[in-house]
Amino acid sequence: MKIHLAWIPNSLTLGNMLLGFISLVFSSMGTASNPQPFFMAGIMILGAALCDGLDGPAARALNVTSNLGAELDSLADCVAFGVAPGFLAYRAYFSGMYVHLFGFEADAGVLVAAIFPLCAAYRLARFNVDHVPDSFSGLPSPIAGVIVALAPVFFTVLMFQSGWLKIAFAIVFVATAFLMVSTIRFSKPQAAIATHFPGIRIILLVIFLAVFIVVFKKWSVFIIIGIYIISGLVSFIIQFIQDHRY
C-alpha cells in the first residue's frame, strides 16, 4: 500500500521539475520587446516552489518518506531552482553583455547566469550528504529560486535593462547564489513553527500573515524573505563574535 501512496509526494516532486522545465521553455521565448514569457517563466518557478513545499509534508503525513524521494527532490530542485532561474536571468537581464577576450566577443552574461545553477547543484549535493533536522546550511535553493522569479513577476523587465537597477539585480543575483553555498545557518520554517507556534498560536500566525499580506501586498513577499535572510546573517554574525571573543 505504501508503494502506491509514495507516488503522491513523488508526483508533486515531478510536478516541481515539470514546472521548472516549462519555465525554461517560456524563458527561451522571451525578448525585450516581448517580456510576457519571462513573467510566465517566473510564475512557473513560483509554482514549482509550491509543489516543493507540499511534497515533503505529504510524504511525512502518509509515512512514505524514502531515499528515492529525497534524491528525486534534489534533482527536481536543481532544475526548478537552479537551472531555470539562471536561464531566466540570462535571457531577461544578462544576455548581450559582450566583452572582448583574445580578439573575440564573449557573452559574459552566460558566465554570470551560470553561477546560479552551479551553486544550487553544489548546495543540494552537500545537503544530501550532510544536514541537520532543525536548520539549513546555506540559503535553501527554493527560496533562492523564488527571489529570482519574483523580478519578472512583480517588475517590468525593461526596468533592469540599463543603469544602476541592472547592476543592483546582478549583485542580488550573485549574492543569492553564494548564500546557497555558504555555511550560514538558516532555520527551517516548518521546524520553527512546530516548536514556537503550537495549538492556537498557529491560527494567530496565519491571521497575522494574512493581514500582513493584505497591508503590504506584493512587498510582503520581499519583506518576509528579507527578514528570513537577515535573521540567518545576524545569527551567523553573533555566533562568529562569540566564537572569536577570546
C-alpha angles and dihedrals in degrees: 000000000000091000090060093044090052089071090068096068091031090056089053089051092049088047087056090055093043092055089048090054092047088051089057090052092050092047091053090057097049125101136172089259092044107038097157093095089058089056090052091046089056091048090053091054090050089050090050089053089054091052090047090052092053104043097069096048089045091053092048094045091052092040092234102123112147143165088250091057092048093051092045090051091054092049091050092047091052090057099040100037102026114031098028097051091043093052091044091053091048096049096041103036117004107042115111096031092138123184129181111250124173091336094312133098110242124190102237089186089076091060093046092049092045090063090075101057091040092054092043092052092049093046093050093047090050091049091054093057102032127026140127126223100240104044146023125241102224129359110310111254094232091059091046091050092048091054090059093042093054093063098072092032097057102022135044115256091230090065090070099041097093145007130021094330091065090049090047091051091049091051092049090046095052093040090052090051092050091047087061092060095038122105092234111132117235120188122245104244093211092052093046092049093049091050102042103027110051123161116337093008092071089057091050090049092053091049091049092050091048092052091044092054092047092051099043098028112187092000090063090075092052092045093051093047090044092052090048093052094043091050090056092048093048091049089050092050093048091049091047091052092048093049093050100037093106 
